[in-house]
Amino acid sequence: MKKLVIVESPTKAKTISKFLGKDYFVESSFGHVRDLPKSKMGIDIEGGTFEPTYTVSKDKTAQVKKLKDLALKSDEIIFATDEDREGEAISWHLAYILKVKPANAHRIVFHEITKHAIEEALAHPRTIDQKLVDAQQARRVLDRLVGYELSPFLWKKVARGLSAGRVQSVAVRLTVEREREIQAFIPEEYWTLEGLFQDEKKSFPDPMVAKLHAIDGKSLKKLELGEQGTVDTILKDLDGASYVISHIEEKATKRTPPPAFITSSLQQAANNVYGFSAKQTMRLAQQLYEGIALGSEGTTGLITYMRTDSTNLSEKFLTEAHAFVQKTYGEKYILEAPRVYAKKTKGAQEAHEAIRPSDPTRTPDSIKEYLDDHQFKLYSLIWKRAVATQMSVAKLNKTLVDISAIKYTFRANGQTCVFDGWLALYPESIKHEMLPELTEGQPLVCETLKPEQHFTKPPARYSDATLVKALEERGIGRPSTYAPTIGTIEARGYVERLEDKRLKPTDIAMVVNDLLVEHFKDIVDYDFTALMEQNLDEIAAGERDWKPIIATFYQPFHDNLVKKEEELSREDTLQIREVGIDEKSGKPVFARIGRYGPFVQLGDKEDEEKPKFASLGKGQSIQTVTMEEAMHLLSLPKVIGQTEAGEDMTVAIGKFGPYIQIGKEYFSIKEDDPYTITFERAQEIVNAEKEKKAKALIKAFVEEDIEIREGRYGAYIKAGKVNAKIPKDTDPTTLTLEQCQVLIEEAKKKPKRTWSKKKKSE
């Protein structure tokens, strides 16, 4: 009796097949096999049912045929896709293709890819959960409606290639609002005063450091020492002052380990500790989940499923972790009862486990040789965090020492570790800040006072970690959406990743965000988007029907879109900023967004003379570009000299970058700065390019303007703007004029290749 087990990924299929015998076919669907069509909306809007029409993806037809063939050879079909909404929907689509009724389907789920987990899942199959499928369909339909209707609107009113989406547009809004906070920020000066203290016998091993903490018993706020004059007054007061320890406070504290990772906290930790992007973290986690070769042990998954918002841990793991801690660290480090964490994430949904190692005895060092550096780092984070949850608390002693002189109080802080507990896994995180033995009333000597000037800093731009946290706190998106959302806004040019890996919104992001905030408020409203996520959760719980929710959202959205199509012109939506007036021409200089991005413009389109344009450089913005920078950009094209033949040599920047023009010939500038390049250097580039072209010339028929040249992909014939391919078995040096003309005519008859951008994005 043969059984067909279908999973999403080939790696997962390979891993699971190791646990199952010859009675099983284990095959992958390679993700979704059916989806909404790419060429049209694919949703019944006119009929008001919002029923989606699904088609088998072209790149999945061969795999679908393979699955159908295997199904015919099998006595039972088992759907083993991931236990989340996407996984449930994949099983639902597969059931449709293989003609299996969802109510009769054999559906298994597991949180880790281990022999035990697979056997347990096979022993307890269920049917396909239509509630989860409906929630996934609702999200998909919502995203399609927004993407396919709002994106073309942005193309017309702003620029081609833009996209909008329920979650991605909110993420863009967050980055834009943060950037404007940074732009509006005005630094404020403040000072700190630090003292180095010894006892009267100078017996301390090192001077004790204490900072000015209070004046007249009132604790200082950050900006209260706002200028140097204030600090000078304090220094004058303290000149020759006597210091005494006025108060010592010792406090025993405990530190409890944080819960095991969920998707968002893993992305944040990996970004904060190792600088991994959310996308990179999820890719690495997928690899660890699906399994790697572990020598003679065979193949197994190393961690549980990585898309989760649950902090729960299985009884199996709790038992294994307890035994591991006891054996490795001893009785003092184990708990009397398992530690359980309350779930606090807003809108938590699927009842998964937290992300944890499938086997706590498999320490990071024990499998290091089988992992690459990034996999090892991520596995170490996951392993330590999960095992630490079942270790005893850490016990610390904290000491505060107040040192008084006149009306001023300085404070020193110390910390010692009494018992490391779970921090045994994180020894580098324990700071031992020992203070010497002190008593209240003890006089001290101030060796020096060190004033230091500071300036307040603006809020930091979002990193992957802080953007994920901001989305999660607002209840926007879910575990599976964070990484793709950040990837989308980066790929669409709404944010650029700076050298410090933080996300800076582009000019186009500013324009699109302002347009959406003003005219499509619901799409980028934090509360509205969170409410929609809540609706999806209620659909998944079986509390609501999905189609009425779509209908309630769509009609007002569509009506408003039609209205704005008529009301707004492209000029209304673009942010055009007047930078200044050119002294030489008297014409205004503008900074604005165009079809190919942000640029500066000299002159108005109403002028008789055509305006002059120049694209902004990297790091420049229409919001902040100065008149000096604008005129520098507009200085091209410019003539930098004449050739021996008396032709102008012009430097300019075009669609494909900077270039040199001599007559009708163009030469690309690859490394030099076009604004500062000299005539001599430009001549070197021209000569080098001409020499390169001459070497590439195989044969020429000058009178007919036909050349046979060597190109990147082999020899070809060039006749004006027509390029003709030369058959591989033909020696290009033997071609006659007549043979070239035949190949040229054949090339003219071939249909031109058209490059089409992806039309719509959701």
N, C-alpha and C positions, 0 to 999 in steps of 0.2 A: 504493500500500500504506500504510494508516493504522496508526499505533502509538499506544497509550494509555499515557501515563506518569502514575503516581499517586504523589503526595507527601502529606504531612500538612497543610501550611498553605497557604492561598490566596496569601499573599505569596510563599512559596517557589515556588508554581506559576507565578505571574506572572513571577517572576525567571527561572526556567528556560525558560519559553516564549519569552523573548527570544533564547535561543541555538538553539532548534530551529525548523525550518522548518514549512511547511504540512502535512507528512506526519505531524505529531504532534498528538495531543490531550494537553494537560497539565492535569490536574485534581487537586483536593485532596480528601482524605477528611475533613478537619477533625478530625484526631486519630483516636482509636479509634472504630470503627464498631460493634464488638460488645464487650459487657462482661457481667459477672455481673449477674443481675437485682437491682433495688433492693428489691423487695418480699419477697424470701426469700433463704435462704442460697445456693442455686444450686450446691451441692457435694454429691456423693454420699457422705455420711458413713455412712449405714446399710449401704450395700453394701460399704463399706470400700475403694472404688476411688479416692475423692477426685477423681473426674472432674468437672470444672466444666461447668456448662450456661450457654452464652452466649446472649444475646439482642441484637438490633439496638436500639440506643438510640432512643427515640421521636424525639428531635431530629435523628437522622441518617437517618430513613427516606427523606426526599426526596433527600438526597445519595446514598444507596445506590442509589435508583432511577436517578438521573442517571448514576452510574458503570456500572450494568448496561446502560443504553441505549448509552453510549459504547463499552462492551466489545463489544456486538453489532455496532457499526460498525467495529470495529478488527480488524486481522489479528494483532496482537501486543499483549500486555499486559505492561507493564514496571513493577515495583514499586520505587519510588525513595524509600522512607521512610528515616529516620535510621539510621545504623549503630550501634545499641545494642540492648539487649534489648527496650525498648519499641518501637523502630522495627521490629525483626524481627517482633515479635508483631502489630503493625498490619498488616504485609504478609501475615502468615499468615492473619489474620482476613479480609482483603480477598480473598485467594486462595480461601478457603472460600466466601465470598459469590459470587464470580465463577466458581465451579466450576473453579478451576485447581489441579491437584495441586502441592503444595509442591515435590516433587522435579522437576517440569517447569517451575516458575515461572522467569521471567526477572527476577532481582533485581539491582539496581545500587546501589552505595554510593559516596559521595564525601564528602570532608571540608570542601570549600569549594564555594560556588556561583559558579563561574566557567565560562566557555566551555570552557577547556582541561579542567577537572575533569569536566564533564558529558560531553564527548566521550570522554575516557579511560574513564569509567565505562560508557558505552554500548558501547564496544569490548570490554569485559571483564565481561560479566554473569556472575552465579553463580546458584545456586538458593537457596531459603530455608533458613537454618541452623536446623534443628529443635532443636539444643542450646540456642541462645539463646532460642528460643521457650519451651522447657521451663523454663529458669531464670526467665523472666518469669512464666510460669504458676505456678510454685512460689511466687514472692514474692506474687503476687496472691492465691492460695489461702490462704497463711499469714496475710496481712493480713486477709482476709475472715473466717477462722476466729476470729482474735483479736478483731477488731472486732465481729462479730455475736454472739459469745458473752460477751465480757467487758464490753462497753459496757452492755448491759441489766442486768448484775449491778451495775455502778456506779450506774445509775439507781435501782435498788431500795435499795441500801445507802447511797448518798451523796446524789445529786441528779440530777434529769432533765437531759438534754442533754449529759452527759459522754461522753467517748470514751477508748478505750485503743488502743494499737497497739505493734507490736514496736519500732519506732524512735522514735516520738514519746514513748512512756513513758520510754524511756531518756534522751531529751533533757530531759524534765521532771525526772527524777531528778537529772541534773547540776545544773540550776538550783536545785533544792531543797537539795541538799547544799552548794552554794556559799553559799546564803542562810543556812544554819545555821552555817556557818563564820564568816560575817560577824556573826551574832547572838552567837556565843560569843566573838568576838574581844575581847581586853582590850588597849587601847593601852599601849605601853611608852615611857617617856621616853628620849630619847638626845640627845646634843649633838654638834655639830661645831665645829671651831676652824679658822678661816681666817686666813691672814696675808697682808699686802700688803708686798712687798719691793722695795727699790731697791739699786743699787750705792752705794758710798760717795760717788761724785761726783753721784749722782742723774741719771745720764745716760740711764736707760731712758725711752723715750717715754711709757710708762704703767707704773705699778707692776705687778710680776709677782705673780700670785695663786697661792698654794700652800696646800694643806690638810694639817692634822696627819695623818700617815700611819702613824707607828710610834713606839712607846715602848720603849727599850732594845733596839732592833733588831727588835722583834716587831710585825708589821703589825696595825693595829687592826681589830677587827670592829665592825659597825654599832652594837651596843648597849654597847660597853665604856665609852664616856663616858656613863654612864647617868644622872647627875644633876648638878645645877649645882655641888655641892660638889667633885666631881672636877675640873670645869673650872676652878673658882676656885683649886684647889691648883696646877694646871698653870700658870695665869696668874701665880700668885705665884712659882713656880719660874723662869718665863721673864722675870720683871721684871729688866731690865738685862742680859739674856743676850746673848752674841755669837753671830752666825749666820754660817755658812760653807757654801759648796757642797761637799758631801761626795761626790757621785757624779753623773755625767752619762752617760746611755745613749742612743745614737742607733741606731735600728733601721729598716732598709729593709723595708717590707712591701708585699704585693701584695693587691689585691682582685679577685676573679673575679666576673663577673656571675651572678646567680641564674638558674635555668632559666626557660624560657618558662612562662606560666601554665598550670595545670590548673584544673579547675572550683573546687576548694576554695581554692587559693591566690588565684585571681581574686576570689572572694567575700570573702576576708579582706582583700586589698589594697584593694578598692573600699570596703569598710567602714571600714578604718583611715584611708584617705586622704580619702575624700569622704563618709563616713557613709552610704553606700548600704546598704540591707538586702540580704540574700541574694536575696530575691524580686525586688527592684528590679534588682539586678545581672544576674540571669538574663533578665529581661524585656528589658533594654537589649542584652544580648549576643545574644539571639534576633533582635532588630531588625537588628543589625549583620551577623549571619550570613545572614539571609534576603535582605538587599539593600536598597539605597536608590537613588533616582534620582541620577545623577551627570551632569546636563546632557546634552551631546551624546554622552557615552560610553555612554549607555544605562543598563541596570540590572545590578548585579552585587553579589555578597556581599562584604562588607569583611573578614570574619574567617572562620577555620575553625570547625568544629563546637565548640560551647561546653560540651558535657557529655563530659568526658574526664578520665582520670587518667594519661595518658601524657605524658612530656616529649619524645617524639620529634619531630623536625622533618624534613620531606621534603627530598629531594635538590634538588628544584626551588627550594624556599625558600632552602636553604643557598647555592645558586649565585647566586640573585638578591640575597640579603642581602650576600654577599661583594662583588658588583659595585657595589651601592648604597653600601656603606661606603667602598669604595676611591674611588669618584667623589666622594662628599660630604665625606669626612674626610681621605683621603689614605692613602699606603702604611703609615704608622706605625700605623694603626688596624685594619688587616686581619690575619687569622690565616693562618698557613701551611697549616693543615688545619682543617676544621670542628670546632667544639667540641660534644661529645656529653655528655649528662648521664645518670647512672645513675638508674634509677627506684627511689624509696625508699618510696613510699606503701604502707602495709600493705594487702594484699588487692587490689592493682591488677588491673584486668581488661581491658576492651575495648582493642584495639590501635589506638587513635586517634592522631592527632597532638596535640601541645600546641595551645593556643589562640594563634593568630598571625594577622597580617594576611595576606590572600590575595595582596597585592602590596606588598612593602616599599617600593617607590618612591612609593606613595600615602601621603605623610606626613600627620599629623593636620592641619597648617596648610593643606595643599593641598586638603582637602575640608571644611574647617571650615564653609563657608557652607551645606553641604548637611546638616549635623547640628545637632540641638538641643544645648543646653549639656551635658546629661547624657550623651548619646551621644558627644559630642566628648571628654569627660573619660575615659569608659571606653575608647574607641578609643585615646586617647593612652597610657593605661596599658598596653594590650595591645601596641601598636606598639613603644613604647620597650623593653618587657621582652623582646620577641622579637628585635628588631634588635640589642639589646645583647649577646645571647648569642653573636653572631658578631663581636664587637669585641675588641680586645686588652685585656689586664688593665690595671688602674690601678696606678700605682706611687706609694707614699707614704713619707714619712720621718716617723717618730714619735720624739719626744724626751722622755725622763724626766729631771727634775732633782730631786735630793734635797738639801734644805737642813737642816743639823743645828745644834742648840743644846742643850748639856748631853746629856741622854738622849733628846731629842725630835727626830723627823725630819718635816719637811714635804715634800710632793711637789707639783711643778708639771708639767703635761703640755702638750706642744706638738705640732702636726702641720702638715706642709707637703705639698703635692701636687707630685711630680716630673713625673708624666705622667698626664693624666686618663684616657686610654683610653676604656673604655665609659662612664665617668662624664661624658663629654662630653654624653651624653644627659640627665644628671641634675646639672647644675652646682650646683643649690641644695643638693645633698646633701654637697658637699665643704666641710668646715669648715677654714678656714686659721687655725690657732691658733699664731701666730708667737711664738717666744720670742727675747729679745735674745741677742746673742753672749755666751756664758758659758764659764768655765773652772773645772775642779775646784780647790778650795782658795781660790776667790775669796770674800772676805768680803762680806756683804750687810748692809743695814740694814733692820730690820723697822719699817715706818712705823706699823702698827697690827695688833692681833690682834682678830678679830671672832668671839666665841662665838655660836652660834645653837642655840636649843632646837628639837627636833623630837619628833614622836610617830609610832610605827609605825602603819601603816594596814592595815586588813583587806584580804583579797583582793578584787579588783574583781568585780562582777557580770559575767556573760557578756554580751558583745556578739555580734552575728551572727558576726563574725570569729572570736572566741575559742571560741564554741560549735561552729562548723564545725570548727575545729582540734581541739577535744577529741573530737568524734565521729570524725573522720578518724584521729587517733592511736590510738583504741581499735578501729579497724577496723569501726565501726558505720555502716551506710548507705553509699551510693555517690554518685557525682557528681550523678545525677538526683534524689536524695532530700533533699539538705541544705536547699535553699530551701523545698520544700513542707513539710518537717518543721517548720521554724521558723514558717512561715506557719500551720500547723495548730495548734500549741500556743498561738500568739497568738490565733487566731480562736476557739479553744475556751475561752479565758479562763484558761488555765493560767499564762500569763505576761502581764505588762503591760509596755509599752515606756515607759520613763521619759524625762524631758526630755533626758537625755544619750544616749538611744537604747539604753541597756542594758536587759537583760531581767530583771525581778524576778518570781519566782514568787508566785502569789496564794495565799490561804488554801486554796482548793479544791485547788490543786496539792499543797500540803503534805499534806492529808488523803488524797487519792488516791494519792500516792506512798507514804506510809506503809502504806496498805492493800495496795498491790501488793508492796512490799518484804517485808512480813510474810507475806502469804498466797499471792503469785504470784511468787516470787523469780525464776524463769527469765525472765519477761517483761521484767524491768528489770535483769537481771544483765548486766554489761558483757561478761564473757567468753562467756556463753551466746549473747548477741546477735551478737557478733563471729563465734562459731563457726557460727551460722546463715548469716551472710553468706559465710563460707568455703564452706559447703555449696552455696550458690547459685552461687558461682564454679566449684565442681567440676562442678555440673550443666552450666553454660555451656561448660565445657571437655570435656564428654562423659565425665567420669570417674565420674559417679554418676547413678542414676535418681532422678527427683524424688519419685515417689509414696511410696516407703519412708521418705524423709526426713520427709515430711508426717505419715505414720502414726506414726512414732516420736515426733514432737513432740505430735501431737494427743491421743492417748489419755490420757497422764498429765495433760495440761493440762485436758481435759474432766472427767476423774474428780475432779480437785482442785476444779474449779469447782462441780461438783454437791455435793461435800462442804461447801464453804464456804457455798453457798447455804443449806444446812440449819443449819450451825453458827452463822453470824453474823447478828446482828440489826442493824438500822440504828443503834441506839444504840452497838453495839460498834465500829462503824467510824468514827463521828464523833469528832472531837477536841473534847471539852467541857472548857473551862478555867474554874475558879472564879476570878473577878477579885477578889471581896471581899464584904463584907456591908454593905448599905445601913443606915446609922445610924438613919434615920428610920423605916423599916418593919421593920428586923431581918431582912429577906429576903436571900438570897444573890443575887449577880449573876454570871451566866455569860456566856462568849463562846463561840460555836459556829457551825457551818455549818448552813444550812437550805436549803430548796428553792430560794430565790431568792438564796442567797449567805450571806456571814458576817453575824452579828448578835449583839447583846447581849440578855440576857434577865434581867428582874427577877422573882424568885420561881421556885418549882418547880411542875411540872405536877401534883404531888400536892396542892398547896395548894387550899383551897376557892376562893380568889380566883384568877381566871385570870391567868397570868403576863403581864407587859408586855414587848413586843419593840421593838427599834429596829435598823435596818440600820447596819452600819459605814460610815463615810465613806471617801472616796478617800484612799488611802495608809495607812489603818488596817488592823490585822491582829489576828486573835484571839490571836495569840501575844504581842502587845506592848501591846494596848489597856490603858490604866490605868483605875483606879476612877473617877477624876475625869472622864476622857473618856467612860466608859460612862454615868455618871449624867447627863452633859450630853446624850448621845444620847437617853437615856430620859426627858428632860424634856418631850418631845412625846408626845402632843398636849397643848396647854395653852390655856386661855382667856385671851385678851389684852384682853378688854373686852366691852361690850354695845352693841348698836345702839340707835337711838332707840326702836325698837319693843320693846326689852328682851330681845332674843335674844342668846345667847352667840355671840361670834366666836371660833372655835377655829382654831388653827394646827396642822397635822399633816403627816406625810410618808406617802404611800401608794405603791402599786405603780408609779404613773406620775410620782412626784416630789412635792414639797411643795405644799400647798394650804391655802386658807382655807375653813372651813365655817361657814355661817349657816343654821340649820335644815336643810332638805333641799337647799340650794344649795351648790355647790362652785365655787371660783375658784382657778385655777392660779397658783402663785408661780413666776415664771420666772427672775428675776435676784436677788432679795433673799434674804438668809439667813433661813430660817424660825425659827432659834433666837433671833435678835436683832431681828426685825421688830417695829416699833411698831404700836400700834393705829391711829395716824393714817396711817401708810404702807399698812397693810392696807386701810383704808377707801378710800384712793385707788385701789388695785388693784380693789377690789370695784366702786366707782363707774365706773371706766373700762370694766370688763368688762360691767357692766349697760348702759352707754351703747352699747357695741359691739353687744350683743345687741339692743337696742332699734332700732338702725339696720338690723340684719339682718332685723327683723320686717316682712314685707310685708303680711300680713293675718292676722286672728285670729278664730276662732269660739270665744269665751270659754266659753260654757256647755258645749260639747262637748269642751273642752280640745284643740282642734286649731289649729295655727298653720301658716302658710305663711312660710318663712324663706329667706333668701339664704345659701347655704353656700359652701364652698371650691370645689365643683364645679358650682355653679349652684343654682337654686331647688329646694326640696323641701318636703314636707309632714311635719310632726311631730305625732304623736298618742301621747303617753306615751313608751313605749320604741320605738315603731314609726316608722321613717322611710320615706316613700314618694317615689319618684322622679317628677318631673313631666316629661312628654314635651317634647322640645326645641321642637316647633312650637306649644306651648301658652303663652299669656300668663298667668303665675301670678296676676296681679291680677284676672283675669276668672273665676277658678275659683269655683264655688258650693260650698256645704256638701255637697250631694249628690255632686258630682263628686269632691270630696276623699275622701269616704267610700268611693266606688268604688275609687279609687286605693289607699287604705289597705288595703281588703280584698284587693286583688290582691297588695299587698306582703306581707301575712300568709301568703298561699298559697305564695309563692316559698320554695324550700328555703333554709335558713340557710347562709351561707358558713362553712365550718370551716377554721380555720388549723391546719395540721399541721407540726410541726417535722420536719426531716430525721431519720429514725428511727435510723439507725445510721451510725457512722463507722468507717473502718478505719485 
